[in-house]
Amino acid sequence: MKNRLLILIPILSLFASCTDDITGLNTDTKRPTTTDASYLFTNAEHALVDQVTSTSVNINVFRLYAQQWTEVQYPQESQYDFSRNIPDAHWNVYYRDVLRDFKEAKVLLTDLKAGANAEEAAIIDNKIAVIDILSVYAYNTLVDTFGDIPYSEALDIIGHPLPKYDDAQTIYRDLLTKLTTASNALDTSVGSFGDADLIYGGSTGKWAKFANSLRLRMAINMHDVDATYASAQALAAIGDGVMTSSADGTYMTYAATQPNANPLYVDLVASGRNDFLPADTFVNKLNALGDPRRAKYFTLYDDGTYKGGVYGALNTYGAFSHLTETIKSPTYPGVLFTYSEVEFLLAEAAARGIAVSGSAASHYNAAITASMQDWGVASADIVAYLGKPDVAYATAAPTWQQKIGEQAWIAYFNRGFEAWTSYRRLDYPVLAAPTITFNNLKEVPKSYPYPVKEQTINATNVQAAIAKSGGTNIGITKVFWDKK
């Protein structure tokens, strides 16, 4: 009888356990359904800077469009081939990996604020403002890449699975309003994301300067299509406080090892490939000016000269100068904005007749100086360069567009999207399409065609956007501000 009881006890225990709630067995503890807003923020911030920094031809070809770089044995992207679905990848990173995570982080923070004390609430408000600022940056980049895009109905897969495409200029105005609100909402007496912020370490003061500098850039972008509005926006941004030194720059330093190393290191070194060279278009211009940044940008060729690969053609890697080890470092920072760019924008504002303090020449000189200092050029070499007739504002190219456009292009080396945007806005430097191009393009692309997946799944809205912009979708359609 005793043995029977011993056998019966575990059996009864088994049945007893079956009466308990077993729903927990369906929970995957390794894939939580909730997370911390800081994790989402960090992930989105990292993804954003990665996309700006990468030179993978699958996701970022802007250095090629700006003709700062060219390719070696596979020149298709320099010849404007979109067949790798490059627009799709660019689109997906911003909408899926950046904006969606920012949106979810903001929802979590808003819920968290309900039970917060005054100081905690202030920090949460700062976090939300920072998210809004970077979300504006992402949407701004998408508009500047494609033109009209999903905006008012975006990121709402349940309510709007096939979002409409909003007017690009209308989006710009709304983004500027959101930037102004976010900048003014930042409380610099308390922090924000702290170490979870890979760019500014939670410094709300620096985020405010970034936001205002971005407002300035967007205002200058749209000056040709709405000068009165753009001028007012530029002056308001400057009044609220833009970057005033290189220490204010928007940089994210990478880790020494993968997967958090600089994407350039991954593409140029870890890949074991030699796919890119400095382009002759760019190198020849710096050679003509005797620009001291040459030694910072690229190496000497065997004959003691700086020699760029032929843009848009097949090249032999060993026959030309190469990119320096500086930008190949795994820890080399990714950058969203520099003080040098702010000074170029101020120079442009002055040249356009916007009532900024200082002259176009003084800001132009400050922009070049800041760029050279960032790259470690000696002070004496900077002074000598600014005094050259082909560089000095008073004696260089005949128009302010060419003076500023060419020098900004040089200063934006390794910042392909900004170089391409400045070129589109100012039409300088003069860049010609290579002899061989895909789709028989006769000019440098002025936008991306819409993603293939969007054309397939959201066809009605995409076709409406294409028709509104002029009925083409091969990269030659100008975005709304690129009208002159």
N, C-alpha and C positions, 0 to 999 in steps of 0.2 A: 504493500500500500504506500509505503514511504517513497518507493521509486516512482510509482505512478504520479504522486504529487510533485516530485521534482521535475518530471516531464511536463506536467500540466501547467505549472507556474509560468514558464516562458511562453507557452502557447497563449495563455490568458493575457499575458503582458502584450503580446503581439496584437491580439484583438483590441485590447484597450488602446493601444497606440493608434489603431486605425480610426478611432473615434475622434482623434484630435484634428485640428485644422491643418490640412496638408497643402494649402495654396502656396505656402512658402517654397515648396519643392519646385514650383514653376518660375522661381526668381533666379535670374542669372546674376550671381553676385559679382561676376567679373565685368559686367556691362551695366552699370547703374543707370537708372532712369532719370536721375537728377544729378546736378553737379554744382560746383561753385562758379559764380559769375567771373571770378578772377581767372579761372582756367580757360573759360571761353574767350575772355578778352585777350589773354596771352596768346592763345592759339590763333585768333583772328589777326592780331597785330603781327605775329611772326609770318603768317601766310601772306599778308599784305606786303611786307618788306621783301619777302622772298620773291614775290611776283615782280616787283619793281626791279630787283637786283639781278635775277636770273638772266642768263644768256642762252638758255636752252632754246633751240629753234622750234621746239614744240609749244612753247608758251610765251616767248618774249623775243621779238625780232626788231625792236625799236632802235637799237644801236646800229643795225644794218640800214634801216630806213633813213636814219640821220647821217649815214655814210661816214660814221666814225670808225666802224669796223667793217670788214668784209670776210668772206668765207674762203676756204681752201679748196678741197676736192669736191664739195657739194654746194654749189653757189645758188641753189634754187630759191632760197629765201631772199637773197640779195637781188634776185630777179623777179620777186613779187609773186611767188607761188604760195597760195593759201591752202594747198591740198592736204597738208598735215592737220587740218582743222584747228589751226592756230587761234582763230577768233573764238572757237568753242572753248578752248582751254583758258584763254584770257577771261572770257565771260564767266565760266564756271568758278574760277578762283575767287573773283570778286563777289559774285552773288552767293555761291554756296559756302565757300570757306571763310569769307570775310564778313560780308553783310549779314548773312544768316546767323552766324555766331554772335555778332554784335547785337543783333535784335534779341536773341535769346538771353544774352547777358543782361541786357537792359530790363527785360521782363523780370528776371530773377532779382535784380537790384530794386526795382519798383516794389515788388512784393516784400522784400526784406526791410524796406524803409518804414513799412507800417508799424513795426515793433521796435524801431530804433529810437535812441535818445537824441538830443539836439546835436551833439558833436558827431555821432554816428550818421545822422541824417545829412549833415553837411558834407561828410566824406562821400556818402552815397551819391549825393547830388553832383559832386565833382566827378565821380566815376561815370555817371550818366552823361555829363557834359563832354568828357573825353571821348566816350563812345560816339557821341553825336558828331564830334569833330572828325574823327577818323572815318565815320560812315560817310560824311560829306566828301572827304578826300576820295573814297572809293567810288561814289556815284559820279563825282566830278571827272575822275579818270575814265569811267565808262562812257560818259557823254562825249568827252574829248576824243575818245577812240571810235565810237560808233555813230554819234549823233543822237537821234531820238531813241529812247530806251524805256523799258518798263520801270516805273517809279512809283506812282500813286497806288498801283495794284501789285507791286512787286513783293516777294517774300511771303505771300499769302496763298499757299498751295491749296488750302481748303476753300477759301472764299473766291479766289481768282486763280484757278489753275492755268489759265491762258491769259496772262495780264496784257492790258493794252500798252501801247507805246506812247509815252507822253512827249510833248513838244520840248525839245532840248533847251531852248531859251527860257521857257517857263520853269523847267527844272533848275536851271542856273539861278534864277531869281529866288526860288524857294531855298536852294542850298545856301545862298548868301544870307538869307534871313536866318536860317538855322545856325549857321556859323556865328553870326553876330550874337544870337541869343545864347549859344553855348559859351562863347568867349566871355560874355558879360556875366554869365552865371557862375563862372569859376570863382571859388573862394580861396584866395591864395594864403589865407591864414591856416588852412588845414590841407592835408594831403589828399591823395586819391588811391591809385592802385599800388603804390609802393614798389616793391621788387617785382611784382607781377607785370609792371610796365617796363618793357625791354628797351624803350627809347629814352624816356625822360625820368625813369625811376619814380614816377608819381608826382613830379614837379608841376603844380598847376600853373605857376607863373610862366614856365616855358611852353606849356600847352596853349596858353592864351596867346603867346607871341606866334606860335605856329599857326593857330587859327586865323589870326589877323594877317599874317603873311600870305596864307592861302586865299583869304578874301581879296588881298591886293592882286594876287596872280589872276584870280578869276575875273576881277574887275577890268584888268588890263586886257585879258583875252577878249572881252566883249565890247571893248571901247569902239571898235570900228562899226558896230551895228547899233549901239545905243550910247553915244558919247556922254550925254547928260547924266543918265543913270549910272553909268560906269564910273564917271569922274566922282560923283557923290559917294559911291561905294568905296572907291580907292582912298579918298580923303578920310572917310570914316574909319577905315581899317588902319590907316597910318596914325590917326588920332588915338585909336585904342591901344596902339603899341605893337609894332612889328619887330622882327629880329634886328638887333643892333650890333651883334658881333658873331664870330664863328662859333662861339660857345653856345649860342642859341640854336645851332643847326639840329636838324631832326635825323639823328644817326642811331642805328641799332648795331651794336658790336656782336659778332657771332662767336660761337665757341670754337675751340681748337680742333674738335673732333666731330665727325659725322654722327648723327644726322643733323646737327645744329651748326655745322660749318657754313661759311658763306657759299651760296650756290655757285658763285664764280669759281671757287676752288673746286667744287664738285665737277663743274663742266670743263674747266681748263686743265686741272691737274689730276684729280682722282680718277677721272674718266680714262686717262691714258691716251686721250685723243688730242690732235692738233688741228682743230677745226676753224680757228679764227686768227685773223691778222688785223693790224691797224690798216685802214683803207688809204689808198693813195690820195683820194679826195681830201682827206683830213691831214695826212702827213705833209702833202705838198704845200698846203696853206701855212702850216706851222713852219716849214722850211723857208718859205718866202718871207715870213716875218722874223725869222731867227728866234722863235719863241722859246724861252728857257724852260718851259714845261715839257718840251720834247723828251728830255732825259728822265722825267718823272712818269711820262705816259708810255713810252716805248723804248726798246733797246736799239743800239746801233747795229747796222748791218756789218758784214765782214769788211767792207771797204771803208768803214769809218763814217758812213752817212746814214741818215734816217730814210728808210725806203718802205713805202706802203704797198700792200698787195693791190692788184688792179680790182677796182670795185665791180662786183657783179660778174666776175669771170673766174675761170679755173686758175688756181694759184698753187705754186709749190711752196710749202711751209718754210723750207730752209733758204729760200731765195730772197727773204725780206726781213725787215725788222719785226720784233715780236712785242707783245704786251709785257710790261715790267712785272717783276716778282711782287711788287707792292699790292696790286689788285688781285694777285693769285693767292694771297695769304688766306688761310681758313678763317682768321679772325678779322679780316678787313671789313669795316662797317658797311652796312647797307644804308642808303640815304634817301629821304623823302624830300628834304628842303635844305638849302644852304643860305647863309647870310649873303654870299656872293650873288645868288639869284635875286634876293630882295633888292640889292643895290642896282642890278640890271633893270629890274622892274621899276624902281624909282627913277632911273635914268630915262626909261621909256615914258614914264608918266610925265616927267618934265618936258620931254621932247614933244609929247602930244598936247601940251598946253595945260595940263592939270596943275593946279596951284600947290605943288609940293615945295617944301623948303629945299634949298640947294638947286644947283643947275644940273642939266643933263650931263655936262662934262664932269662935274665933281662926282656924281653918282657912278658914272661910267668908270672913272679912274678908281673909285672905291671898290667897284665890283671886280675889276681885273686884279687889283691889289689883294683883295680877300681870297680870290681863287688861287693866286700864286702863293700866298702865305699858307693856305690849306695844303698845298702840295710841297711846301718846304723850299720854295725858291728864295734865294738870298735877296736882301733888301736892295742892294746896289743893282742887281739884275732887274728888279722890278722897276726901279726908277729909270734905268736905261731903256727898258722896253716901252714904258709909257711916253718916253720922249721921241720915239721913232716916228717919222712923218707918216708912215702907213698905219700907225696905231693911235697917235695923238688925236684927240677928239676934234681939234680944230683943223687938222690937215688930212685926216684919213678919208675914207670913202665919202662921196658927195652927199649922201643922204643919211639921216639919223638911223633909218631902218637898217641900212647896210652896216654902218659903224657898230651899232649895238648888236645886230643880228649875228654878224660874223664873230665878234668877240664873245658873245654869250654861247654860241655854238662850240667855241674852243673851251670855254670854262666848264661847259656841261659835259665834258668828256666822261664816258662811262655812266652817264645819266641819259640813256637813250630816249626815254619818253619825253623828258623835258626839252632835250635838244630838238626832237622831232616837232614838238608843239611850238617851240619858239620859231623854228623854221617856217612852219605853216602860218603862223601869225604875221611874221615880218617879211616873208618871202626871201629871206637871206639866211645863210649864203645861197647862192644860185646852185642848185643841185640838179643834175641831169640823170635820167633813167639810163641804165646800162644798155648796150646794144641789143642784147637778147633779154626778153622779158616774157613772162607768162601772161596770158590774156591780151597779148599785144599792147600792154600798157606803155604809154609814151611819156609818163611822168612819174615822179615819186608818189606813192600812195598818200592820199590825204585823209583816209579813214580806213577802218577795217570793214569788210563786208560782214553782214550779220551771220551768226553761227549757223551751221548746217542743221543742227538739231532744232533751233528756233524756226528755221524756214520750213522744217518738216512738221513739227508738233504745233507750233503757234503760227501757222502759215497766214491766216487771215490778217492778224495784227502786223506781222512782218511785212507782208505785201503792201499794206496801207502805209507803213512807215517808208518803204522804198519808193512808192509812188509819190508820197509827199516830198521826198528829198530830190526827186528828179528822175526816178525810174531806173536807176542803175544800182548794182550791188557788187561791184568788182574792185572797190578800193579807191575810186577816183572822186567819189562824192565828198564835197567839203562839209565839215560841220558848220553849224550856224554862224559862228563868229569868224570863220575863215572866208571872208567875202571880198577881200581886196587883193 
